[in-house]
């Protein structure tokens, strides 16, 4: 029953949580893939989005 807004919120909630965690976004997403039964396609879309948009900017967000 999720929609695009739910997915976007989940993505950024996960990213924000990863900033406060030693696990990091990629490892946390991998753990949540299994935990929540995320499809391979959805998982890869989220990984690709992270790599393209946020990965090189993590330090900027940690400073805020």
Buried (B, 14 or more C-beta within 10 A) or exposed (E): EEEEEEEEEBBEEBBEEBBEEEEEBBEBBBEBBEEEEBEEEEBEBBBEBBEEEBEEEBEEEEEE
